[in-house]
Every structure is written in C-alpha cells, then in structure tokens.
C-alpha cells in the first residue's frame, strides 16, 4: 500500500496509537514509502498549521491531548490529600486538563512546585482527565524568567528584566499566551536551547505595562517567587477570627499605660512599651514589652499556619507590603490599636541603674494601648515640643521611657555590640507611584529606644526557654570567617587604620576600627567592608550566639505578625509557662519535629525578601535617575571587580557601574587581594573609598542598572576611554603584582599627607 491516507485516517491513527506518532511510525502503519513520504510530510504540516496536531520533537499528537510521557508540575494537595499535577506541555485552546498523581508504596514523597517526568493515562467519567505515575524527578522548579515580550515574524522573544541575565528567550508560535508586544510577562523554559543557543520559553502570565509606576515591586515579587495570594482556606480562617474579650485565664494588663511607637504610616502595631521607676532599686526600672498574641489566631497545622510558614516573613516595598498574615489579622485583630482591648504576650523585666537585666516574667494577658504614637512626635515631645497626643503622656510615660533608655545605653556601652554607621535610604512615592525624592532616614533616639527595649525582650525570651529546656528557634549570628577578617584587616592597613590581630575577635575590636574611620573619607567604605566581612544571620534550633549584638542567648519574640520565627517562640513560651490555651496554640509535636527544617526554610525566605527589597530599591533609584542622564554627580568607589568600578552616589546612595572599557585605552589589571584596578600603561590605581565625579550615562528602570562615566578621580581629570578600550600592555602577573603593591602604597601616602 502506497496510497496517501485521508487526513481523517491520519488523525484517527494518532488518537488510537499515542505512543506511535513519529512520522516514521505513521508511514509504516500506512505502508508509505519513497517519494510518497513527501506528500505525508505535507499533510502533517497542514494539520499542524491548522491546529489539529502539535509537533513534539519528531512526533505528532492531537493538540487538545497530552502525550503519554510528559513533564508535569506538582500542585498543592487538596483537602482530601490528593495530589494533582499541572501539564507543562499543554497547548490546547481550553484550560489544561486535571491530572491525578497515583502514588504507589515505596514512591518518594513529592513537594509542591516540583517537576516530574510522568507516564500519563487518559481516564473517563472522573473529575480529572488523566492519571499519572512518576518516572523520575527533573527539578524542583522550572527555570523561569521575567521580561519584556517582543513579537517578531517567528513568534517572539523575551528580554530579561534581570540585569544579571543576558540571553534572550525564544517564544515559538502558540506559546505566547496572548501576550502583546511590549508587555511584562512571566515565562518558563519550554524546551532545550534552539539553533542560536537561546532557550525556548512558554509565557505563563501577562503582567501588564512594565513602565507603570507600581510594576516595580510586582517585578520583584514575581522574579523572586514571593507568595502574594492567600489560599481560600487561610482567608476563611482569618475572616472567621474574633477579638479576645474575656480573660479566660489571662492576666488583666489593661490598667498599664502601654504605648505603641511606630512610623507614621504603620498599618500593624505589634509591640507596646512602658517603663516605671523600680521602687525597690535605686535608679532601677521595671520595663514592660507587650506583643500581639498571634499564636491565639494562628494555631499549629491550620491553613493560616501553613501559609505563614511558607512565606516565612512579610516583605516590604516602597509602595506595598506582602504580609505574612492576612490583613484581618495583621492590620486588625493582631494590631495593638489605641484604646482597644487586645490579646497579648507580655514580659515584665527589671533592670538596675546600669541597665543590666536582673529578672523577667512572662504573662499571657489582655492589654489596652494608651496611645498610638510616631517616632517623630515622641522625639519632639522629649525635645520640648509636645502635641495634643503626647502632652498628657510626657511626664507619666515618655520621660520614664527615655530615663530607662539611658540606663540601657550604659549596659550597651559595656557590652559593645557592633556599631555600624550605614544610613538607610528612604524612597518617597507620589500617589501615582512615581518616585518624588530619595533621602536617608533620620535616626532618632526614639528609634534607638524601641530597638533597645526589643533586644532586651528577645534576650528574655531566649533565656526563659533555655532555662526551661523548651525547644525554640534562636537568632544566630556567627563570628566572621578568618579569611574575611584578614581581607578587612588589609583594607584597614591600606587606609592607615588598625584592626587588632592575634587575639580572639570581639565586636569591641571592630568598633575601635570604625571609631578610627569615623569622620574620615574612608568611613563609609570601612563600614561597608566591615558589614561584608560579617556572616549572615539565620534561624537555628541550636544556639551559636549572636556575634553582632554580643549576646549569648538571643531569639526573635517581638514581631510575630511579620516573622514566623517569633510565632514559634510565642508557642514555646505558651508551652513552657503552661499559659491558658496551651493545648490549642502552644508548641505542637510537629513544630518540634520540624524545627530544623523550619529554621532553614524561614532563613531562606528572609534572604529571598532581602534580595527582592534590594532589587526594588535599585529599580526605583534607576527610575528616579533616568531623567538625569548626562548630569554630573559625586560619589565614592564602593566596589571593584574585574569588569569595572562600582560607585556609590552621594546624593541618593545609588550604586552605578563604571565599565572597565570606559576607563582608558589601556589594559587594567585587577588584584582581588588588594581590591584594586591598575592601568598597565599609566599606572593609575583605582581603590576602594576614592572620591570620584561621574556622569550618568544610563539608568534602566526595568532592570535597575545604572551606568556611569568617570570624569574625575581624587580631583584628577580622567581621560575619556573609547567604547572599545581595554588595549595596552599585558604585563606578567608576577611583575604586575609588585607594581600594584607599590602603586597602592604610593597612592595611600598621598591620601595620608592630604589628611595631615
């Protein structure tokens, strides 16, 4: 038989034989040989163009059916514990079919978001279309990208918004998801790299106009995978929650004039404070810190608990907050609004005249805040300018708070925690979401007061649970690695400063270094270098101390609205003290068993939020500076890499890159140890901390990238390098290293002479 079958016959064969759909299989089934294969190829292409078939590698299948072997993604288990899968190779016009995962004894557990290569079987008369058996795992998450979609004659391409990603992604026809040219889209990899080495993509979400002011934080949320939609079950639990009005075994704290002190635009107020002179100790104080009782509403194993653990913490952007808990809790029932009874966990602490804690006791109670105040109005009241809200509280509440704070400062001075001076940037947005100004936040004594009260309460929580041998999550900050300390020491020496060597490192040694640099041209660089030498803090069931705060026992207790770690500590305190409701909302056996995993999860989610917040700030700064392209600005070299200099601009604190190719028509040698770049011909040395004047060459709001051109270095005008620079003499590494060291010393002597 060599007669070409009808189109209907071919479609029927493919439907009946889903595992034999290659062109060779179809030709063999119908006895097609020789030149007749060309006609078969033509018919298959027509069926594909008309949407009846979809080509997959070298085989064909019906466009509204899944192949027998396919890549799927694991969805969250439903209320009955059944696990459904999402097909990643679906190209039909309708919604993708439901796939039930059949788990056999001995099969490994699968996690939400994980991708599997699975064998699919079509089923009838069920509320799902396929069953699946896992063949093997192929990764936790598909490779995803966020970018701008650009249509072309062959489908389209995606231009990444992440400045660290340089490759475009190819979108084949039919996989665009209806995206329009210029839209911000989210896509996932849909196949191996193509002919040009570019990955293939499938658009999974259209996110709208990338130039819209409020798209900036949305980009970060999607790019970093921050959950921003609460499941229906979690919302239902939050909506059903009711305020605590009856004591039911709680302690009545409503007579205490506790006050909350927060930023003026705060939506959640989860901590309240009070200080009273201790009648039994001269110069001593009784301090109260009351925290919203989140554990009453978010019980172990509940939908709210599962979602809070997954999120780990709230994430804060200039234009929005992605909260750990729904607003019904974070903005209402767990917010200590003024003159409203609220459930709380409170700690009563006693300190002596030198600010050392002499005792503490925890309570589960009901409180009523006497006032909701802002940092600025509290500071104004202490400075002699009270307003209507603070005037009645000045003598009985605010002055005792500051007197207790003075005592706590004496204890802080003795303890010597790390005293970094790194101002925090503040981005001000208009009502439309556009950046109106960028400034540095003012640090008032009111801010520091609350910080010291919170630190002491966190210490009390860790000590209480350690004493009672109750499992908890510690906030751990280990001491710096030796190699990072050595790099910091070398940088200090190059700046004419000293960092002690040959002894056990304490924070007081680092504080001496910071004190030496204070007020000098090197202050910011030394502060940044000290910060970079630190290890990153994390959560752990094991206690390794907190190096930065110079504390042996430390746990987060004061913000359970926005940190899951604090919720675990609250449950532990409820269990350790056998408070009312302990069986309902104390520490569960599952909490204890999963403590190590929980610590790892929330440490990772904290890092995720930090990166998202940083990327958002970079994009807002780039958007703000985009209207200043061509302007000259001053700054300081804050980072040196092989491909250029990172300059921190004075006015905004934004970091921009001066590409090495623009520095001059010579080869620049990079020395990692000394963190310098040196011109192979001119001998010019660029090092950390140098003052520079730059011209803003580019500010890309979508990626957050800022490109600068160097004009002056330490008052010396720099030659303009051609775009294709980088030519010049490449000296031998051994020779250049000696020259680098000599040049760096020469440059440093110049700087020291200028200072003296």
C-alpha positions in Angstrom: 0.0 0.0 0.0 1.5 3.3 -1.1 -1.7 5.4 -1.3 -1.7 8.5 0.9 -4.4 8.1 3.6 -7.0 10.8 4.2 -6.5 13.4 6.8 -9.2 11.9 9.0 -7.5 8.5 8.8 -4.2 10.0 10.0 -5.9 11.8 12.9 -7.7 8.6 13.9 -4.4 6.7 13.9 -2.7 9.2 16.1 -5.6 9.2 18.5 -5.6 5.3 18.7 -1.8 5.0 18.9 -0.5 7.8 21.1 2.9 6.1 21.5 3.5 5.6 17.8 3.2 9.2 16.4 6.5 9.8 14.8 6.4 10.4 11.0 8.2 7.1 10.5 5.6 5.2 12.6 2.7 6.8 10.6 4.4 6.0 7.3 5.0 2.4 8.4 1.4 2.0 9.5 0.0 3.1 6.1 2.7 1.4 4.0 4.0 4.8 2.7 7.5 4.5 1.1 9.8 6.5 -1.2 8.6 9.8 -2.7 5.1 9.3 -1.1 6.7 10.3 2.2 7.0 13.9 0.9 3.2 14.0 0.5 2.7 12.6 4.0 5.1 15.3 5.4 3.0 18.0 3.6 -0.3 16.7 5.1 1.2 16.6 8.6 2.4 20.1 8.2 -1.0 21.3 7.1 -2.7 19.6 10.1 -0.1 21.3 12.4 -0.7 24.7 10.8 -4.5 24.3 11.2 -4.1 23.4 14.9 -5.2 19.8 14.6 -1.8 18.5 15.6 1.2 19.7 17.6 4.7 18.7 16.7 6.7 17.4 19.6 10.3 16.7 18.8 9.9 14.2 15.9 6.4 13.1 16.6 2.8 14.4 16.2 -0.1 14.4 18.6 -3.6 15.9 18.8 -3.4 19.5 20.0 -6.0 19.0 22.7 -4.5 15.9 24.2 -1.4 15.2 26.2 1.4 12.9 25.2 1.7 9.6 27.0 5.1 10.7 28.5 5.1 14.3 29.7 6.6 16.9 32.0 4.2 17.9 34.8 4.4 20.1 37.9 3.1 19.2 41.4 0.3 21.3 42.8 -0.6 21.7 46.4 -2.5 18.7 47.9 -6.3 19.3 48.1 -8.4 18.9 51.2 -8.6 15.1 50.8 -4.8 14.8 50.5 -4.9 14.0 46.7 -2.1 15.4 44.7 -2.9 16.9 41.3 -0.4 17.9 38.6 -0.2 20.7 36.0 0.9 19.8 32.5 3.7 21.9 31.2 3.3 20.8 27.6 -0.3 21.7 27.1 -1.1 23.9 24.0 -4.9 23.4 23.7 -7.4 26.2 23.5 -9.2 25.1 26.7 -7.9 25.1 30.2 -5.3 22.4 30.8 -6.7 19.0 32.0 -6.5 17.8 35.6 -4.1 15.1 36.3 -4.2 12.9 39.4 -0.9 11.6 40.7 -1.1 7.8 41.5 1.3 7.2 44.4 2.4 3.6 44.9 4.0 2.2 48.1 7.7 3.0 48.1 7.4 6.1 45.8 9.4 9.0 47.2 7.4 12.0 48.5 7.0 14.9 46.2 6.9 18.6 47.0 4.7 21.4 45.8 6.3 23.0 42.7 8.4 20.0 41.9 8.6 18.9 38.2 8.3 15.2 37.2 8.6 13.2 34.1 5.4 11.2 34.3 3.6 8.5 32.4 0.0 9.6 31.7 -3.1 7.6 31.1 -6.4 9.1 29.9 -9.4 8.2 32.0 -13.2 8.6 31.6 -16.1 9.5 33.9 -13.9 11.2 36.5 -13.4 14.8 37.6 -9.9 14.6 36.2 -8.8 13.6 32.7 -5.5 11.7 33.3 -3.8 9.7 35.9 0.0 9.9 36.2 2.8 7.7 37.5 6.1 9.4 38.2 9.0 8.2 36.2 11.7 10.5 37.7 12.2 13.9 39.2 13.6 16.6 36.9 13.9 19.6 39.3 12.1 21.5 42.0 11.0 24.4 39.8 11.1 25.0 36.1 13.6 27.7 35.1 11.6 30.9 35.0 12.2 34.4 33.7 10.6 37.8 33.9 10.9 40.0 30.9 9.5 42.2 28.2 7.8 40.3 25.3 8.8 41.4 21.8 6.9 40.0 18.8 8.7 39.0 15.6 8.0 37.1 12.4 8.8 33.8 14.1 6.8 34.2 17.2 8.6 36.4 19.7 11.4 36.9 22.2 11.6 37.8 25.9 14.1 40.5 27.0 15.0 39.7 30.7 14.4 42.4 33.3 17.2 40.9 35.5 20.4 42.8 34.7 22.4 39.6 35.5 20.7 37.7 32.7 21.9 38.5 29.3 20.3 35.8 27.0 17.0 36.4 25.4 14.4 33.6 25.3 12.6 32.5 22.2 8.8 32.1 22.2 7.5 29.8 19.5 4.2 30.5 17.8 1.3 29.3 20.0 3.2 29.6 23.3 2.8 33.4 23.8 -0.3 33.1 25.9 -1.8 36.0 24.1 0.9 38.4 25.2 1.1 41.8 23.4 4.3 43.4 22.2 5.9 45.3 25.0 4.1 43.6 27.8 5.8 42.5 31.0 5.5 38.7 31.1 6.5 35.7 33.2 7.7 32.7 31.3 9.2 29.3 31.9 11.6 27.2 29.9 9.6 25.1 27.4 12.4 23.1 25.7 16.1 22.8 25.1 18.1 25.6 23.5 17.5 26.2 19.9 19.7 26.7 16.9 21.0 30.0 18.1 21.7 28.7 21.6 18.7 30.6 23.0 16.4 28.8 25.4 12.8 28.3 24.4 10.0 29.8 26.6 6.3 29.5 27.2 4.6 32.5 28.6 2.6 31.6 31.7 1.5 35.1 33.0 0.9 38.5 31.5 1.7 41.3 34.0 0.8 44.4 32.0 2.7 47.6 31.3 6.3 47.4 32.6 6.5 51.2 32.7 3.6 51.5 35.1 5.0 53.0 38.3 3.8 50.2 40.5 5.1 47.5 38.3 8.5 47.8 40.0 7.6 45.9 43.2 5.5 43.5 41.1 8.5 42.6 39.1 10.5 41.7 42.3 7.6 39.7 43.7 7.4 37.5 40.6 11.1 37.4 40.0 11.9 36.1 43.5 8.8 33.9 43.8 7.3 35.6 46.8 3.8 34.2 47.5 1.3 37.1 47.3 -2.0 35.4 47.2 -3.6 33.8 50.2 -5.3 30.4 49.7 -9.1 30.4 50.3 -8.8 28.3 53.3 -6.4 30.7 55.0 -8.6 33.7 54.2 -11.6 31.8 55.6 -9.9 31.2 58.9 -8.8 34.8 59.1 -12.3 36.1 58.3 -13.8 33.9 61.0 -11.4 35.1 63.7 -12.9 37.1 66.6 -11.3 39.5 69.1 -10.4 38.2 72.5 -12.6 39.9 75.1 -12.8 37.6 78.1 -9.8 36.9 80.3 -10.3 33.1 80.4 -7.2 32.6 82.5 -5.3 35.6 81.0 -3.7 38.4 83.1 -5.5 41.7 83.0 -3.0 44.3 81.9 -5.4 46.9 80.8 -4.5 49.3 83.6 -0.9 49.6 82.3 -0.4 52.8 80.2 1.4 50.9 77.4 2.0 52.8 74.2 3.0 51.9 70.7 5.7 53.9 68.8 5.9 53.3 65.1 6.4 55.1 61.8 3.6 57.5 61.0 2.3 55.3 58.1 2.4 52.0 60.1 -0.5 49.6 59.5 0.4 47.0 62.0 1.4 47.8 65.6 2.6 44.6 67.2 4.6 45.9 70.1 3.9 48.3 73.1 6.2 49.5 75.8 6.2 51.0 79.2 8.9 52.0 81.8 8.3 52.6 85.5 10.8 53.5 88.2 11.5 50.5 90.4 10.6 51.4 94.0 12.9 48.6 95.3 16.1 49.5 93.4 17.7 53.0 93.3 18.0 54.1 89.7 16.4 50.8 88.5 13.4 50.4 86.3 10.6 48.0 85.6 10.2 47.6 81.8 7.2 46.1 80.0 7.1 44.9 76.4 3.7 43.6 75.2 3.4 41.8 71.9 0.3 40.9 69.9 -0.8 37.3 70.7 -0.7 36.0 67.1 -0.5 32.4 68.4 -4.1 32.6 69.6 -5.2 33.1 65.9 -2.6 31.1 64.0 -2.7 27.6 65.5 -0.4 24.8 64.6 -1.3 22.9 61.4 -4.0 25.4 60.4 -4.3 26.8 56.9 -3.0 30.1 58.2 -0.1 28.4 59.9 0.9 26.5 56.7 0.8 29.7 54.6 2.7 31.7 57.3 5.4 29.1 57.4 5.7 29.0 53.6 6.0 32.8 53.5 8.4 33.0 56.5 8.1 36.7 56.9 6.4 39.8 55.5 8.2 41.6 52.6 8.3 45.4 52.5 8.4 47.5 49.3 8.1 51.3 49.0 4.6 51.0 47.6 3.2 47.9 49.2 3.7 45.1 51.7 3.4 41.4 51.0 2.3 40.3 54.5 2.8 37.0 56.2 -0.7 37.1 57.5 -4.0 38.4 56.0 -4.9 42.0 56.8 -7.8 40.8 59.1 -5.1 39.7 61.5 -2.0 41.9 60.7 -3.9 45.1 60.4 -6.7 44.5 62.8 -7.0 41.7 65.4 -3.2 41.4 66.0 -2.6 45.1 65.8 -2.4 46.9 69.2 -4.6 49.9 68.3 -5.1 52.6 70.9 -8.0 52.2 73.4 -8.9 48.8 72.0 -8.6 45.6 74.2 -6.1 43.2 72.5 -4.8 39.8 73.4 -1.0 39.8 74.1 2.1 38.1 75.4 4.0 40.4 77.7 7.2 40.3 79.5 8.0 42.3 82.7 11.7 43.0 83.1 13.7 44.6 85.9 17.0 46.4 85.2 19.4 48.1 87.6 20.8 51.6 87.3 23.4 50.5 84.8 20.8 48.9 82.5 21.6 45.2 83.3 18.6 42.9 83.4 18.1 41.5 86.8 14.9 39.5 86.2 11.9 38.9 84.0 8.5 37.3 84.0 6.2 36.4 81.1 2.4 36.8 81.0 -0.4 35.9 78.6 -2.9 38.7 79.0 -5.2 41.4 77.6 -3.9 44.9 77.3 -5.2 48.3 76.0 -2.8 50.7 74.4 -3.0 54.2 75.8 -1.8 55.8 72.5 -0.5 55.1 69.0 2.4 57.4 68.6 5.0 58.0 65.9 8.8 58.2 66.4 9.0 61.8 65.4 6.2 63.1 67.7 7.7 61.2 70.6 11.1 62.7 69.9 9.5 66.2 69.5 7.8 65.8 72.9 11.1 65.0 74.6 12.8 67.9 72.9 10.2 70.3 74.2 7.6 70.3 71.5 4.7 68.1 72.7 1.5 67.9 70.7 -2.0 67.1 71.8 -1.3 63.4 71.8 2.0 63.4 73.6 1.5 66.3 76.1 -0.6 64.2 78.6 1.9 61.3 78.4 5.1 63.3 78.6 5.6 63.1 82.4 4.0 59.7 83.3 5.0 57.7 80.2 7.6 59.3 77.8 10.1 60.7 80.2 10.4 57.4 82.2 10.9 55.6 78.8 13.9 57.8 78.0 15.3 57.5 81.5 15.2 53.7 81.2 16.8 54.0 77.8 19.7 56.0 79.3 20.3 53.1 81.6 20.1 50.6 78.8 22.7 52.6 76.9 25.1 52.2 79.8 24.7 48.4 79.5 25.1 48.6 75.7 28.3 50.5 76.1 29.7 47.8 78.4 28.5 45.0 76.1 29.9 46.7 72.9 27.7 45.4 70.1 28.8 46.2 66.6 28.2 49.9 65.9 27.9 50.1 62.1 27.0 53.5 60.7 25.1 52.8 57.5 22.3 55.2 56.8 19.1 53.6 55.4 17.7 55.0 52.2 14.1 56.2 52.0 12.2 56.3 48.7 9.2 58.7 48.7 6.5 57.9 46.2 3.6 60.1 44.9 0.0 58.8 45.0 0.6 57.6 41.4 3.6 55.5 42.5 6.3 57.7 40.9 9.5 58.5 42.9 9.4 62.1 44.1 12.5 62.0 46.3 15.3 59.8 47.7 16.8 60.6 51.1 18.4 58.9 54.1 16.2 58.1 57.0 16.8 60.1 60.2 17.8 58.1 63.2 16.2 59.5 66.3 16.7 58.4 69.9 13.0 57.3 69.7 14.1 54.7 67.2 17.0 53.5 69.3 14.9 53.4 72.4 12.4 50.9 70.8 15.3 48.9 69.5 16.9 48.5 72.9 13.6 47.5 74.5 13.0 44.9 71.8 16.6 43.5 72.1 16.1 43.1 75.9 12.7 41.4 75.4 14.3 39.0 72.8 17.1 38.1 75.3 14.5 37.4 78.0 12.6 35.1 75.7 15.7 33.1 74.8 16.8 32.9 78.4 13.4 31.8 79.6 13.1 29.0 77.1 16.7 27.9 77.5 16.2 27.7 81.3 13.0 25.7 80.9 14.6 23.4 78.2 11.9 24.2 75.7 12.7 23.8 72.0 12.9 27.2 70.1 14.4 28.9 67.2 17.4 31.0 68.1 18.5 34.0 66.0 22.1 33.1 65.3 24.9 35.3 64.0 28.3 33.5 63.9 31.6 35.3 64.0 33.3 36.3 60.7 35.4 33.8 58.8 39.2 34.2 59.2 39.8 34.9 55.5 37.2 37.7 55.5 38.7 39.2 58.6 42.1 39.2 57.0 40.8 41.0 54.0 39.2 43.6 56.3 42.5 43.9 58.1 44.4 44.5 54.9 42.0 47.1 53.8 42.2 48.9 57.1 46.0 48.9 56.9 45.9 50.3 53.4 43.7 53.1 54.8 46.2 53.9 57.6 44.0 52.2 60.2 44.5 49.3 62.6 42.5 46.2 63.4 43.8 44.0 66.2 45.4 40.7 65.3 46.5 37.6 67.2 43.6 37.5 69.7 40.1 36.3 69.9 38.0 38.7 67.9 35.3 40.7 69.8 32.9 43.3 68.5 34.8 45.9 70.5 37.8 45.4 68.3 35.7 46.2 65.2 34.2 49.2 66.9 37.7 50.6 67.5 38.3 50.3 63.8 35.0 52.0 63.0 35.8 54.7 65.5 39.2 55.4 63.9 37.5 55.8 60.5 34.6 58.0 61.8 34.6 61.4 60.1 37.2 60.5 57.6 36.9 60.0 53.8 37.2 56.2 54.5 34.3 56.0 57.0 31.7 54.7 54.6 34.0 52.2 52.9 35.2 50.8 56.2 31.7 50.5 57.5 30.7 48.7 54.2 33.8 46.4 54.3 33.0 45.5 58.0 29.5 44.6 57.1 30.6 42.5 54.2 33.0 40.6 56.4 30.1 39.5 58.6 28.4 36.2 58.2 24.7 36.3 57.5 22.4 35.8 60.5 20.0 32.9 60.4 17.5 30.9 62.4 18.5 27.6 64.1 17.3 25.2 66.8 20.9 25.2 68.0 22.3 28.2 69.9 25.6 29.5 68.5 25.2 33.0 69.9 24.8 36.4 68.3 28.2 37.9 67.5 27.0 41.2 66.1 24.9 42.0 69.2 27.5 40.5 71.6 24.8 38.3 73.2 25.0 34.6 74.2 21.2 34.0 74.1 19.0 35.6 71.5 15.7 34.8 69.9 13.1 36.8 68.0 10.0 37.3 70.1 8.8 40.8 69.2 7.2 40.6 65.7 5.0 37.5 65.3 2.8 39.4 62.8 5.6 39.6 60.3 8.1 36.8 61.2 7.3 33.1 61.6 10.3 32.6 63.9 8.6 34.8 66.5 5.4 32.8 66.3 7.3 29.7 67.1 8.9 31.4 70.1 5.4 32.6 71.3 4.2 29.0 71.1 7.2 27.8 73.0 6.6 30.4 75.7 2.9 29.4 76.0 4.0 25.8 76.4 6.9 26.5 78.8 4.7 28.6 81.1 1.5 26.5 80.8 -0.5 29.5 79.8 -4.2 29.4 79.2 -4.9 27.7 75.8 -1.6 25.8 75.8 -3.2 22.6 74.3 -4.7 24.6 71.5 -2.0 27.0 70.5 1.2 26.0 72.3 4.2 24.3 70.7 3.0 21.2 68.8 4.9 18.0 68.4 5.1 18.7 64.7 6.5 22.1 65.4 9.3 20.4 67.5 10.0 17.7 64.9 10.2 20.2 62.1 12.2 22.8 63.9 15.4 22.3 61.9 13.6 22.4 58.6 11.6 25.4 59.7 14.7 27.3 60.6 16.2 26.5 57.1 13.0 27.5 55.3 12.5 30.8 57.0 16.2 31.7 56.8 15.9 31.2 53.0 12.7 33.2 52.8 14.3 36.0 54.7 17.2 36.1 52.2 14.6 36.0 49.4 12.8 39.0 50.8 16.0 40.9 51.3 17.0 40.4 47.6 13.5 41.4 46.4 13.6 44.5 48.5 17.1 45.4 47.3 16.2 44.8 43.7 13.1 47.0 44.0 15.1 49.8 45.6 17.6 49.6 42.7 14.8 49.8 40.1 13.2 52.8 41.9 16.5 54.6 42.1 17.2 53.9 38.4 13.7 55.3 37.6 14.3 58.4 39.6 17.7 59.0 38.0 16.5 58.2 34.4 15.5 61.9 34.0 19.0 63.0 35.0 21.0 61.2 32.3 24.0 63.3 31.3 24.2 65.0 34.7 27.5 65.0 36.7 27.4 63.6 40.2 29.9 62.9 43.0 30.4 59.6 44.8 32.9 57.2 46.1 34.3 53.9 44.8 32.4 51.3 46.8 33.3 48.1 44.9 35.9 46.9 42.4 35.6 43.9 40.1 37.4 42.8 37.0 34.9 44.4 34.7 34.8 47.8 36.3 34.1 50.1 39.3 31.0 50.4 41.4 30.4 53.9 42.6 28.0 54.9 45.3 26.5 58.3 44.6 26.4 60.8 47.4 23.0 62.2 47.0 20.9 59.1 46.5 23.1 56.2 47.7 22.5 54.5 44.4 25.3 52.2 43.1 26.3 52.5 39.4 28.9 50.7 37.3 31.8 52.4 35.5 32.7 49.7 32.9 36.4 49.0 32.7 36.3 49.5 28.9 35.5 53.2 29.5 38.4 53.9 31.9 41.0 54.4 29.2 42.7 52.9 26.1 44.9 50.5 28.1 44.7 47.2 29.9 43.6 47.4 33.5 44.9 44.7 35.9 42.6 43.5 38.7 44.0 42.5 42.0 41.5 40.6 44.1 43.5 40.7 47.4 44.1 44.5 47.4 40.8 45.2 45.7 42.4 47.5 43.1 42.5 48.1 39.3 45.7 49.4 37.8 46.4 50.7 34.4 49.0 48.7 32.6 50.5 51.8 30.8 49.6 54.8 33.0 50.0 53.1 36.4 46.7 54.7 37.6 45.4 52.8 40.6 41.7 52.7 41.5 40.9 51.6 45.0 38.0 51.5 47.4 37.0 54.7 49.0 38.4 57.1 46.4 36.3 60.2 45.7 35.1 60.5 42.1 33.0 62.6 39.9 31.0 60.7 37.3 28.5 61.4 34.5 25.2 59.4 34.4 25.3 57.5 31.1 22.3 55.3 31.5 19.6 54.4 34.1 17.4 51.5 33.1 14.3 51.4 35.3 13.2 47.9 34.2 16.5 46.2 35.2 17.7 48.7 37.8 21.0 49.0 36.1 22.9 52.3 36.3 25.9 53.0 34.0 28.4 55.8 34.8 31.3 57.5 33.0 34.3 58.5 35.1 35.2 62.2 34.9 37.5 62.8 37.9 39.3 60.7 40.5 40.5 62.3 43.6 40.3 65.7 41.9 42.3 64.5 38.9 40.6 64.7 35.4 40.4 61.3 33.8 41.0 60.7 30.0 37.9 59.6 28.1 38.4 56.0 27.1 36.9 54.7 23.8 34.0 52.2 24.0 36.3 49.6 22.7 39.0 50.2 25.3 41.0 47.6 27.1 44.0 47.7 24.8 47.5 48.1 26.1 50.4 46.2 27.6 49.6 42.9 29.5 52.5 42.5 31.9 53.3 39.2 33.5 51.3 38.5 36.7 54.4 38.4 38.9 55.7 41.8 37.8 52.3 43.4 37.9 51.6 42.3 41.4 54.7 44.1 42.7 53.9 47.2 40.8 50.3 47.1 42.1 51.5 46.9 45.7 54.0 49.8 45.2 51.4 51.9 43.4 48.8 51.3 46.1 51.3 52.3 48.8 52.2 55.5 46.9 48.6 56.4 46.4 47.9 55.8 50.1 50.8 58.0 51.2 49.3 60.8 49.1 46.0 60.4 50.9 47.5 60.4 54.3 49.6 63.5 53.6 46.4 65.3 52.5 44.7 64.4 55.8 47.6 65.6 57.9 
